[in-house]
Amino acid sequence: MSPLQRLALTPRRTIFSFAKKALWQFPPNLGPTISQQELVDEELCPDYESAAYYPANLGDVLANKYQLLSKIGWGSQSTVWLARDLSKFRWQAEEAVALKINNSNDRDDALHEREIEKHIAQLNPEHRGGVILRTCLDALEITGPQGKHICLVYEPMREPLWILKRRFVDRKLPLPIAKAYIYFLLVGLDYLHSECKVVHADLKLDNILMSFENENILTNFINRQQSMQYKVDGVSGRTIYRCHNDFGPLNARDIKNLIPKISDFGLATRLDKPSTHNGMVGEQLGIYPIQPDYYRAPEVILGCGWDFKADIWNFGVLLWNLLGSRELFSQVRSANGQYDAKSHLAEMIALLGPPPSALLAKSKAMSEHNWPEPIPNETGKLCKNAQEFFDGPFYHTEGGFWHKELIPSRSLEDTAPFLEGKDREAFLSFARQMLTWIPEERKTARELADHPFLKLRP
C-alpha cells in the first residue's frame, strides 16, 4: 500500500476532535456480585425475556454520543441509564441525560412514544403547561445481539412522586405542597388535552417524576461514581445491574424548586386524527381498554368510548394516593389477583349512586358493535368488544345491576379521613367535579385548576 493510500485510510483528527470530552475510565471491578438465585429488577417482570433487553454496561458509549454511568430505572420493556453527553466541548460543564433503552421486541411502542412526545414538545412551546410534561430530547437507534433498540433521551429526574412522599412525616406530603403539585399537574393536563388533543391514559404516581431541587444533587451523585451490584444472566450472558438511583437526602432549603412532571406517554393517544393504537370512533373517541386497573373510568369498563375526560377521572382517583396514601377503590381485584370489573363498578355505585340510564343505553348500543381487531384480555381470551373484555354484561335490560350483593356499605365522605373540617369539605367538592358517571359532566383540567380547594390560606 502506498503512503498516499495509507494516509487516505487513516482517520483524520481535527482540532475539534481534541476539544471533545474524553471518555471516563471505570475500574474493572464492577461491584459486589448478586446470587444467581436472586431475581433483580427487570427479572421480576411477568413474561421477562432477557435476550430482548439491550446488554448495556457501565462505561459503554452509545451512538458515539452518550457514555453510560449508572442504571437508574427499569421496566418490563426497557432499562433506564444515567449518561454523559459526549458531544459537548471539554471546557463546557458536564451534562447528564437519562437514556431509556427500549427492548428489541418493543420497537413499535417505542416509536409511538417518540412520535407522541415529539408532537407534545413542538405543538405550542409557549404554553405554561408544556414544562410539566416530560418529553424526549433526542432519539437514536442502536443495535444489539437480538436486533435494533430505540433509545429515547430525557432530562434526568430525581425520583417518582411516590418516593418523594416517603421522605415526609407519616409518608404524606404537607397539604400546601400537595396542593401546589396538584395545580401544576392540572396545568400540564390542560396543555395535553386542550392544545395537544392527547389522552395520557396511564396517570399514576410512578409516572409523575420530580425534578432536582438544585443542580449540585446530580453533580455530586455522578462524582461519587458508586459501584453497582450485578449478576450475569446464565442464558443470554447479559450483565444485569441492580438499579442505583438514590440521589441522597433532600436539600430542605431548595425544596421549593421541586417540580412534578407527567412522564411516560407510551400508552397515550391522540384524538385529533385517526389512530390505530387505541382504536377510534370517528376522530374523537377511543374504544379499546385503557388505564391502570384502580384508575379505570366507568365509560372504559362499560365500552361507551372515551376521550380526555377519562384522564380527569383517573386524576381524581389518584388524589387519594397523593393526599392520603391509600386507594379510593379497595375491591378492584379478585382473590386470585385479577382485575374484577363487576366489583369495581359495585364500588362506584356505592360512592356515586347508580349510573344514569343514558350511560347504560350508550353501553348497550356500543356492545352491539365489535372492535376493528379483537384483543386478548387478562386471562388470554380473545375479545371482540368491551363487554367480552371485562366479563360483562353488568346490567339487565331494566337497568338493574346484576351484582348488587357486591355493593359495599360506604360513601365518598367515608373515604377521606386524612383531611379534616373545611379542608375535607373542599377536597370532596373538588373530587366530585372529577368523579362523575357522565364524562361530559366532569370539569376540564383548566376549570379544576381554579377550584377553591387549591387556594392556599393566607
C-alpha positions in Angstrom: 0.0 0.0 0.0 1.4 3.4 -1.0 1.9 6.1 1.6 -0.9 8.1 -0.1 -3.4 5.2 0.2 -2.4 4.7 3.8 -2.9 8.4 4.5 -6.4 8.2 2.9 -7.4 5.3 5.2 -6.2 7.0 8.4 -9.0 8.7 10.4 -8.4 12.4 10.4 -8.3 14.1 13.7 -9.1 17.8 13.8 -8.8 20.5 16.4 -12.4 19.7 17.2 -11.6 16.1 18.0 -9.2 17.1 20.7 -11.7 19.6 22.0 -14.4 17.0 22.6 -14.9 15.4 26.1 -12.7 12.4 26.9 -14.2 9.1 27.9 -14.2 8.4 31.6 -12.4 5.2 32.6 -14.1 2.8 35.1 -12.3 0.2 37.2 -12.8 -3.4 36.1 -14.3 -4.3 39.5 -18.0 -3.5 38.9 -19.1 -4.1 42.4 -20.5 -6.9 44.6 -21.9 -9.8 42.7 -25.5 -10.9 43.2 -26.6 -14.5 43.7 -27.8 -16.2 40.6 -30.9 -17.3 42.5 -32.0 -13.8 43.3 -34.3 -12.1 40.8 -33.1 -8.5 40.1 -35.2 -5.6 38.8 -36.5 -6.4 35.3 -36.2 -10.1 36.1 -39.3 -9.7 38.3 -41.5 -8.6 35.4 -44.1 -11.1 34.0 -43.0 -12.6 30.7 -39.4 -11.5 31.3 -37.2 -12.2 28.3 -33.6 -11.4 29.0 -32.4 -11.5 25.4 -34.8 -8.7 24.4 -33.0 -6.2 26.7 -30.0 -4.3 25.4 -26.8 -5.6 27.1 -25.8 -2.2 28.5 -22.7 -2.0 30.6 -21.1 0.7 32.8 -18.9 2.9 30.6 -20.4 1.9 27.3 -20.8 4.6 24.6 -24.0 4.7 22.6 -24.1 6.3 19.1 -20.7 7.9 19.8 -22.5 10.4 21.9 -23.6 9.1 25.3 -21.5 7.3 27.9 -23.4 5.1 30.4 -22.8 6.0 34.1 -25.4 4.2 36.2 -28.6 2.2 35.8 -31.3 4.3 37.3 -34.6 2.6 36.2 -36.1 -0.5 34.7 -39.4 -1.8 33.4 -41.0 -4.7 31.5 -39.8 -3.2 28.2 -36.7 -1.1 28.9 -33.9 -0.1 31.2 -33.0 3.5 32.0 -29.4 4.7 32.4 -27.8 8.0 33.5 -25.3 9.0 30.9 -22.8 11.7 30.0 -23.3 13.8 26.8 -20.0 13.5 25.0 -21.0 16.0 22.3 -20.0 18.9 24.5 -16.6 20.5 24.4 -14.0 19.9 27.2 -14.4 23.4 28.6 -18.2 23.1 28.8 -19.9 21.9 32.0 -20.7 18.2 32.2 -24.3 17.5 31.0 -26.1 14.3 32.0 -29.2 12.7 30.4 -31.4 9.8 31.1 -31.5 7.1 28.4 -34.5 4.9 28.1 -33.2 1.9 26.1 -36.3 0.0 24.8 -36.3 -3.7 24.2 -35.7 -5.1 20.7 -39.2 -6.6 20.7 -40.9 -3.2 21.6 -40.0 -1.2 18.6 -43.5 -0.2 17.5 -44.5 1.0 21.0 -41.2 2.9 21.4 -41.7 4.7 18.0 -45.3 5.6 19.1 -44.0 7.1 22.3 -41.4 9.1 20.4 -43.9 10.5 18.0 -46.5 11.4 20.7 -43.8 13.2 22.7 -42.4 15.0 19.6 -46.0 16.2 18.9 -46.4 17.4 22.5 -43.0 19.2 22.6 -43.4 21.0 19.3 -47.1 22.0 19.2 -47.0 25.1 21.5 -43.8 25.6 23.4 -45.1 28.8 24.8 -47.9 27.2 26.8 -47.2 27.3 30.5 -48.2 23.6 30.8 -45.5 22.4 28.5 -42.8 22.4 31.1 -44.9 20.0 33.3 -44.8 17.3 30.5 -41.5 15.4 30.3 -40.8 14.6 26.7 -37.8 13.1 24.9 -35.0 15.5 23.9 -33.5 13.1 21.3 -33.9 9.6 19.9 -31.5 7.2 18.4 -31.3 3.6 17.3 -28.7 1.1 18.5 -28.0 -2.5 17.5 -27.9 -5.3 20.0 -27.5 -9.1 19.6 -31.2 -9.6 19.1 -31.8 -6.6 16.7 -32.3 -2.9 16.9 -33.3 -0.9 20.0 -35.0 2.5 20.1 -33.3 4.7 22.7 -35.1 7.8 24.0 -33.1 10.7 25.6 -34.6 12.6 28.5 -33.8 15.2 31.1 -32.7 13.3 34.3 -35.3 13.5 37.2 -34.8 12.9 40.9 -37.5 10.3 41.7 -41.1 9.4 41.3 -43.7 11.2 43.4 -44.4 8.1 45.5 -40.7 8.1 46.7 -40.8 11.8 47.5 -43.8 11.2 49.7 -41.9 8.7 51.8 -39.4 11.5 52.8 -42.0 13.3 54.8 -43.6 12.7 58.2 -46.1 9.8 58.0 -45.1 9.5 54.4 -47.5 12.2 53.5 -46.9 15.5 51.6 -47.7 18.6 53.6 -51.1 19.9 52.3 -49.8 23.2 50.9 -47.1 21.3 48.9 -49.6 18.7 47.7 -52.0 21.5 46.6 -49.2 23.2 44.6 -48.3 19.9 42.9 -51.9 19.2 42.0 -52.2 22.7 40.5 -49.0 22.1 38.4 -50.2 18.8 37.2 -53.6 20.2 36.1 -51.8 23.0 34.2 -49.9 20.2 32.4 -53.1 18.2 31.7 -54.7 21.4 30.3 -52.0 21.7 27.7 -52.1 18.0 27.0 -55.8 18.0 26.4 -56.8 21.4 25.1 -53.7 22.0 22.9 -52.2 18.7 22.1 -55.5 16.7 22.0 -53.8 13.8 23.7 -55.1 11.4 26.4 -52.3 10.2 28.7 -54.3 7.0 29.7 -51.7 5.9 32.3 -51.7 8.5 35.1 -50.2 7.1 38.4 -47.6 8.2 41.0 -45.0 6.1 39.1 -45.4 8.3 36.1 -45.1 11.6 37.9 -41.4 12.4 38.3 -39.9 15.1 40.4 -37.1 17.5 39.2 -33.9 18.0 41.2 -34.1 20.8 43.8 -30.6 22.1 42.7 -28.0 21.0 40.1 -25.5 20.0 42.8 -27.5 16.9 43.7 -27.0 15.3 40.4 -23.4 16.5 40.1 -22.4 15.1 43.4 -24.1 11.7 42.6 -22.1 11.5 39.4 -18.8 12.5 41.1 -19.3 9.7 43.7 -19.2 7.1 40.9 -20.5 4.4 43.3 -20.2 0.8 42.1 -23.3 -1.2 41.1 -24.2 -4.7 42.2 -24.5 -7.1 39.3 -25.0 -10.7 38.1 -24.6 -12.3 34.7 -27.6 -13.9 33.1 -26.9 -17.6 32.5 -28.8 -17.8 29.3 -28.2 -14.6 27.4 -24.8 -13.7 29.0 -26.2 -10.2 29.6 -24.9 -8.4 32.8 -27.9 -7.4 35.0 -27.2 -4.5 37.2 -29.1 -3.6 40.3 -30.7 -0.2 39.9 -28.8 2.6 41.7 -30.9 5.7 41.8 -30.7 7.1 45.3 -29.6 10.6 44.8 -29.4 11.3 48.5 -31.5 13.4 51.0 -33.5 16.4 50.1 -31.9 19.8 50.4 -34.5 21.4 52.6 -33.5 25.0 51.6 -34.3 24.3 48.0 -37.4 22.2 48.3 -39.4 24.9 46.7 -37.6 24.1 43.4 -39.0 20.6 43.1 -41.5 20.4 40.2 -43.6 17.4 39.3 -43.7 16.4 35.7 -46.0 14.0 33.9 -44.0 11.3 32.1 -44.3 8.1 30.1 -46.5 8.7 27.1 -46.2 5.2 25.8 -49.9 4.4 26.2 -51.1 7.9 25.2 -53.5 8.5 22.3 -54.0 11.5 20.0 -57.7 12.3 19.4 -57.1 14.9 16.7 -56.6 12.3 14.0 -57.5 8.7 13.3 -55.3 6.2 15.2 -54.7 2.5 15.1 -53.0 2.5 18.5 -56.2 2.5 20.6 -58.9 2.4 18.0 -61.1 5.4 17.2 -64.8 6.2 16.7 -64.8 8.9 14.2 -62.0 11.2 15.4 -63.0 11.9 18.9 -63.4 8.7 20.9 -61.1 5.9 21.8 -62.6 2.4 22.1 -60.1 -0.1 23.3 -59.5 -0.6 27.1 -57.0 1.8 28.7 -55.8 2.9 32.2 -54.4 1.1 35.2 -57.0 -1.1 37.0 -57.5 1.1 40.0 -57.9 4.3 37.9 -60.1 2.9 35.1 -63.0 5.2 34.2 -66.6 3.8 34.1 -67.0 4.7 30.4 -64.0 2.5 29.6 -65.4 -0.5 31.5 -68.9 -0.1 30.0 -67.5 0.3 26.5 -69.0 3.7 25.8 -65.9 5.2 24.2 -63.6 7.6 25.9 -61.9 10.9 25.5 -59.9 13.4 27.6 -62.4 13.1 30.5 -61.1 9.6 31.2 -57.8 11.3 32.3 -59.9 13.6 34.6 -61.5 10.6 36.3 -58.0 8.9 36.5 -56.6 12.1 38.1 -59.5 12.3 40.6 -58.9 8.8 41.8 -55.1 9.5 42.0 -55.7 12.2 44.6 -56.4 9.6 47.3 -52.9 8.2 46.7 -51.3 11.6 46.6 -53.0 13.1 49.7 -53.9 10.0 51.8 -51.5 7.3 50.7 -54.5 5.0 50.1 -56.6 3.6 47.3 -60.1 5.0 46.7 -61.3 1.7 45.4 -60.4 -1.3 47.6 -62.1 -4.2 45.8 -60.8 -3.9 42.3 -59.0 -7.2 42.2 -60.4 -10.7 42.9 -58.9 -13.3 45.3 -56.7 -14.6 42.5 -55.3 -11.1 41.8 -57.1 -10.5 38.5 -59.0 -7.3 37.7 -62.7 -7.6 38.7 -64.8 -5.1 36.7 -68.1 -6.0 38.4 -66.6 -5.4 41.9 -65.1 -2.1 40.6 -68.5 -1.0 39.3 -70.1 -2.0 42.6 -67.8 0.3 44.5 -68.5 3.1 42.1 -72.3 2.6 42.7 -71.6 2.8 46.5 -69.7 6.1 46.2 -71.6 7.8 43.4 -75.0 6.2 43.3 -76.3 4.2 40.3 -75.2 5.2 36.8 -77.6 7.3 34.7 -79.8 5.4 32.2 -78.3 7.4 29.3 -74.8 5.9 30.0 -76.2 2.4 30.2 -78.1 2.9 26.9 -74.9 4.0 25.3 -73.1 1.0 26.7 -75.7 -1.4 25.3 -75.6 0.3 21.9 -71.8 0.1 21.7 -71.8 -3.6 22.8 -73.6 -4.4 19.6 -70.6 -3.3 17.6 -67.3 -5.1 17.5 -63.8 -3.6 17.6 -61.9 -3.4 14.3 -59.5 -6.0 15.7 -60.1 -8.4 18.7 -57.5 -8.3 21.5 -56.8 -10.7 24.4 -57.9 -9.8 28.0 -56.0 -10.6 31.2 -56.9 -14.3 31.0 -55.8 -14.6 27.4 -59.3 -14.8 26.0 -59.6 -13.1 22.6 -62.3 -10.4 22.9 -64.3 -8.5 20.3 -65.7 -5.7 22.5 -65.6 -4.2 26.0 -68.4 -6.4 27.3 -66.4 -9.5 26.5 -63.1 -8.0 27.6 -64.4 -7.1 31.1 -66.6 -10.2 31.5 -70.0 -8.4 31.2 -72.8 -7.7 30.9 -73.3 -5.9 34.2 -76.8 -4.6 33.9 -80.0 -6.3 32.8 -82.4 -4.8 30.3 -84.3 -2.8 33.0 -81.1 -1.1 34.1 -80.6 -3.1 37.3 -77.1 -4.1 38.4 -76.6 -7.9 38.2 -74.3 -8.0 41.2 -76.0 -6.0 44.0 -74.5 -8.2 46.7 -71.1 -6.7 45.9 -72.1 -3.1 46.6 -70.3 -2.1 49.8 -71.9 0.0 52.5 -69.7 3.1 52.2 -69.9 6.6 50.9 -67.5 9.1 49.3 -67.5 11.0 52.6 -66.1 8.0 54.4 -63.0 7.8 52.1 -61.1 10.9 53.2 -60.1 10.6 56.9 -56.8 12.1 56.0 -58.3 15.6 56.0 -60.5 17.4 58.5 -63.0 20.3 58.6 -63.1 22.8 55.8 -60.1 21.1 54.0 -62.1 17.9 53.9 -65.3 19.6 52.6 -63.3 21.5 49.9 -61.5 18.3 48.9 -64.7 16.3 48.4 -66.2 19.2 46.4 -63.1 19.2 44.3 -63.1 15.4 43.8 -66.8 15.3 42.9 -66.1 17.5 39.9 -63.9 14.7 38.5 -65.7 11.6 39.7 -69.0 11.6 37.8 -70.5 8.8 35.7 -71.2 11.0 32.7 -67.8 12.1 31.3 -69.2 15.4 29.9 -70.2 16.4 33.5 -66.6 16.3 34.6 -64.7 19.6 34.7 -61.8 20.3 32.4 -58.2 20.5 33.8 -58.3 24.3 33.3 -61.6 24.6 35.3 -60.3 22.4 38.1 -57.2 24.5 38.5 -59.4 27.3 39.7 -61.2 25.3 42.4 -61.2 26.8 45.9 -59.6 23.7 47.4 -56.3 24.6 45.6 -56.2 28.1 47.1 -53.7 28.5 49.9 -55.0 30.1 53.0 -53.5 33.5 53.9 
